[in-house]
Amino acid sequence: MRLILLSGGAGKRLWPLSNNNRPKQFLPVLQHGNYRESMLQRVWRQLEEAGLTEGAIFSTSGNQKELINSQLTTNVEVVEEPERRDTFPAIALAAAYLYSQGVDKNEVVAVMPVDGYADKSFIEQLPHLATVLEQSNSDIVLIGVKPNQPSEKYGYIVPGKSIIGDISYDEVDCFAEKPDLIKAEHLIEQGALWNCGVFAFRLGYIIEILRRKGLPYHYHQLLEMYSELPKSSFDVEVVEKTNKKAVIAYNGTWKDLGTWDSLTEAMATNVIGKGYLCRHSTDSHIINELDLPVSVWKVPNVIVVSGPDGILVTDRNEATGIKSMVHQVEILPRYEERLWGKQTILMHKKNAEGIETVTKRIIISAGRGISYQEHFLRKEVWTIVSGSGEVCLNDEISLIHAGDTIVIEAGTRHAIRAGESNLELIEVQIGKEIGEMDTIRFTHDWDHIPLTY
């Protein structure tokens, strides 16, 4: 069985920490032992423990390939969408990639989002998808979660005839998309299950759907015309139109961590970062990525989230509704994770003459470095705050330590690499234009720079 892991979306309901540069599945807020991990890291760890990562690929968009590789300890295959177009195009492109890699059309392919929260018994259900696919002669087999309460957040799978066997399953009668609470209660009385977006099919089934739609099913051809694919969900475009489908009922822990309310329920502590909750602030949480302390004094049932992009204070019960507010207050993302480390914009100014100044706090992970690059419209000044490493200016390398300042004039080729520990620096960019348009990258590999010692 092959596995497609869906990593998409910006997670606006988890503003201000989740944005286009760092979607919700990359937020390190879940406790595991002595350290915190992201949703993506948790799912990958669970899949590794179950022996299901071999042959797994990620389907994603934007800059997430770099984020995925920076958060996982192993290199993984990533299929990148040229633009976001919902789950049907994303899954179709990943399927075409597998087919073009020589994967047999009879191979079972399972699809799973990386932003769900479940225990290992849920992961152990994944191999059962292939068994039921064969046993039921279905085109698609889903996993449905038995609800523990009526919810408007999820779609529902209404089961039909039950089949008892080594792996019991139900035929699927119909689907209901995010009903109100009254209808959700009625659906649960009928035995309806939450649709958690996990399902499986044979690779050839999707290839045939693409062929019938007149779409190419070879990866590079489909990639070239990706913008012409229907901007539609896989559920609407494929699953709901499939006559032969079955569902495996799962009765255990599963959550969609898409809101601050649901995410804080999965957190092991009420305070992350610098913060203080008095004992009268019951059922409250603080998630703070700033260096300033955040305190909640005698205010119960609130969630306070602070980061470089803003500060959110919300009643826990109203946290699901913040998405409608975000577009009115959000700014360009100031925090970004890269393969080499992370950076935060501290200040961005532009004077009357059109000269921009951008100040960043940059942390380069131990042993990693930024690409060898050059700018023509700006200069940069690096002040080393902590750690040590190497800097390369016009092919000449020098050692650097805390307290050093490096001035990089426009037209100077430059790169920097951390030593055995993280390297922290303050970067000030000054120029007429600051951005990717004024960046020429020569190599991402330090060993490929023609260094002079």
SETORNU-462954 format. One line per 10 residues: number of its first residue (from 1); their letters; for each residue x, y, z of C-alpha. Coordinates in steps of 0.25 Angstrom, whole numbers. Layout:
NUM) a) X Y Z  ... $
***
This chain:
1) mrlillsgga) 0 0 0  5 14 -4  1 26 5  -2 40 0  -1 50 12  -8 63 9  -2 76 15  -9 88 10  -17 100 14  -13 112 23 $
11) gkrlwplsnn) -21 109 35  -27 123 37  -35 119 49  -21 117 56  -17 132 54  -8 138 58  2 127 58  -3 120 46  -1 127 32  3 124 18 $
21) nrpkqflpvl) 17 123 22  15 113 34  1 106 33  -5 100 45  1 86 43  15 92 46  12 98 59  20 91 70  9 91 81  7 76 84 $
31) qhgnyresml) 15 70 95  22 57 93  32 53 104  41 65 108  39 73 95  28 79 87  24 74 73  15 79 61  3 71 56  11 67 44 $
41) qrvwrqleea) 23 62 53  13 54 61  6 47 49  19 44 43  24 38 56  12 30 58  13 25 43  28 21 46  24 14 58  14 6 50 $
51) gltegaifst) 24 3 39  15 11 29  25 21 24  32 14 13  27 18 0  19 30 6  19 43 -1  14 57 2  4 65 -6  6 80 -3 $
61) sgnqkelins) 7 94 -9  15 107 -7  28 107 2  23 95 10  33 85 3  44 92 11  36 93 23  33 78 23  48 74 21  52 83 32 $
71) qlttnvevve) 43 77 42  45 62 38  58 55 41  58 48 28  57 53 14  43 50 8  37 50 -6  28 63 -8  19 66 -19  17 81 -20 $
81) eperrdtfpa) 4 87 -26  8 99 -35  -4 106 -29  -15 102 -18  -27 96 -25  -34 88 -14  -32 73 -11  -37 67 -24  -25 73 -33  -15 71 -21 $
91) ialaaaylys) -19 56 -20  -20 54 -35  -6 60 -37  0 51 -26  -6 39 -33  -1 43 -46  13 44 -40  12 30 -34  7 25 -48  19 32 -55 $
101) qgvdknevva) 28 26 -45  24 12 -49  15 8 -38  5 -3 -43  -9 1 -45  -14 -10 -36  -6 -4 -24  -15 1 -13  -13 16 -10  -18 22 4 $
111) vmpvdgyadk) -20 37 6  -18 44 19  -18 58 24  -6 62 33  -14 71 42  -23 61 49  -21 56 64  -23 41 67  -16 31 75  -8 19 70 $
121) sfieqlphla) -21 10 68  -26 19 57  -13 18 50  -14 3 51  -27 4 43  -20 8 31  -15 -6 26  -30 -10 28  -34 -1 16  -26 -10 6 $
131) tvleqsnsdi) -33 -22 12  -47 -17 11  -44 -11 -3  -42 -25 -7  -52 -32 2  -64 -22 -2  -60 -21 -17  -62 -6 -15  -55 5 -23  -53 14 -10 $
141) vligvkpnqp) -52 10 5  -53 21 16  -50 21 30  -62 28 38  -61 32 53  -72 29 63  -76 43 68  -76 45 83  -85 57 81  -93 65 70 $
151) sekygyivpg) -83 74 63  -85 84 52  -70 84 48  -70 71 41  -77 64 29  -84 51 32  -84 37 25  -97 30 26  -95 15 26  -104 5 19 $
161) ksiigdisyd) -103 -10 20  -93 -16 30  -84 -27 26  -78 -35 37  -64 -42 34  -50 -42 39  -50 -27 36  -65 -23 38  -70 -11 30  -82 -4 25 $
171) evdcfaekpd) -87 -1 11  -88 15 9  -102 20 7  -100 35 6  -92 47 11  -97 59 19  -88 71 18  -86 79 31  -101 79 36  -106 88 47 $
181) likaehlieq) -107 82 61  -121 77 60  -118 70 47  -105 64 53  -113 58 65  -122 52 55  -111 46 47  -104 40 59  -117 33 62  -116 27 49 $
191) galwncgvfa) -102 22 52  -95 33 44  -80 34 45  -71 47 44  -63 47 31  -49 49 35  -44 50 20  -36 37 21  -39 27 9  -33 17 -1 $
201) frlgyiieil) -34 13 -15  -26 6 -26  -17 15 -33  -23 10 -47  -37 15 -42  -32 30 -41  -24 28 -54  -37 24 -61  -45 36 -56  -34 45 -61 $
211) rrkglpyhyh) -35 38 -75  -50 39 -75  -49 54 -72  -40 56 -84  -29 60 -74  -14 55 -75  -10 44 -65  5 45 -67  11 54 -56  18 65 -65 $
221) qllemyselp) 7 66 -74  -3 68 -63  6 78 -56  7 87 -68  -9 88 -69  -11 88 -54  -18 102 -54  -29 95 -63  -33 84 -53  -46 86 -46 $
231) kssfdvevve) -45 94 -33  -52 84 -25  -51 75 -14  -48 60 -16  -61 57 -8  -70 64 -18  -62 61 -30  -60 46 -28  -64 40 -15  -79 44 -15 $
241) ktnkkaviay) -80 40 -30  -75 26 -27  -85 15 -26  -77 5 -20  -72 10 -6  -70 4 8  -66 10 21  -59 4 33  -64 10 46  -54 14 56 $
251) ngtwkdlgtw) -58 16 71  -46 23 77  -39 37 79  -39 45 67  -40 61 65  -38 71 55  -29 81 61  -34 93 53  -38 103 64  -31 108 76 $
261) dslteamatn) -42 102 85  -40 88 79  -24 90 79  -23 94 93  -31 81 97  -20 73 91  -9 81 98  -2 75 111  -1 89 118  -9 102 119 $
271) vigkgylcrh) 3 111 116  13 110 105  24 121 105  25 132 115  12 133 122  4 133 135  -10 128 139  -15 131 152  -23 119 159  -36 127 156 $
281) stdshiinel) -34 127 141  -40 113 140  -41 106 126  -31 117 120  -19 115 111  -7 124 107  1 121 95  12 131 94  23 132 84  28 146 88 $
291) dlpvsvwkvp) 39 149 98  29 158 106  21 151 117  6 149 115  -2 148 128  -17 145 130  -23 150 143  -36 145 148  -42 143 134  -47 129 132 $
301) nvivvsgpdg) -50 121 119  -41 130 110  -30 126 100  -19 136 98  -9 134 86  2 144 83  12 143 72  20 152 62  7 154 53  -2 158 64 $
311) ilvtdrneat) -9 155 78  -22 148 79  -31 148 91  -44 140 90  -54 133 98  -52 118 97  -66 115 92  -65 126 81  -51 122 76  -57 115 64 $
321) giksmvhqve) -62 128 58  -50 136 57  -47 133 42  -57 144 38  -49 154 46  -35 150 41  -36 156 27  -38 169 34  -26 169 43  -16 160 37 $
331) ilpryeerlw) -2 166 32  8 159 23  14 148 31  26 152 39  30 138 44  36 128 34  42 114 36  53 110 25  61 98 23  73 105 29 $
341) gkqtilmhkk) 65 110 41  55 121 44  54 136 43  45 147 49  43 161 43  45 171 55  42 184 47  40 188 33  40 203 30  41 212 17 $
351) naegietvtk) 45 226 17  41 238 8  52 235 -2  47 221 -4  58 214 4  54 202 11  59 196 24  56 182 29  61 177 42  61 162 45 $
361) riiisagrgi) 64 152 56  70 140 49  73 126 55  82 117 47  81 102 51  94 95 55  102 91 43  93 98 33  94 110 25  87 120 16 $
371) syqehflrke) 90 119 0  101 126 -6  95 139 -12  96 153 -17  88 166 -16  89 178 -25  79 188 -19  82 186 -4  93 185 6  92 176 19 $
381) vwtivsgsge) 98 177 32  99 164 41  101 165 56  104 152 62  97 150 75  100 136 80  107 124 74  119 123 64  121 119 50  126 123 36 $
391) vclndeisli) 123 134 27  127 134 12  129 148 5  133 147 -10  138 133 -9  147 136 4  143 129 17  145 135 31  141 130 45  130 137 53 $
401) hagdtiviea) 126 138 67  117 145 76  119 160 76  124 161 61  118 170 51  118 167 36  115 178 26  111 172 12  111 183 2  102 182 -11 $
411) gtrhairage) 108 173 -21  116 164 -11  114 149 -12  111 144 2  107 132 11  107 128 25  107 115 32  105 111 47  115 103 55  112 92 64 $
421) snlelievqi) 101 100 71  90 109 66  95 122 61  86 135 64  88 148 58  81 161 55  80 165 40  78 179 35  74 180 21  75 194 14 $
431) gkeigemdti) 72 198 0  63 202 -11  57 189 -13  56 177 -3  51 164 -7  53 151 -16  54 160 -29  67 165 -24  73 152 -20  82 143 -29 $
441) rfthdwdhip) 85 129 -23  98 122 -28  97 110 -19  90 104 -7  101 95 -4  113 101 4  122 90 -1  120 95 -15  125 109 -12  139 112 -18 $
451) lty) 144 115 -4  157 122 -2  163 121 12 $
***
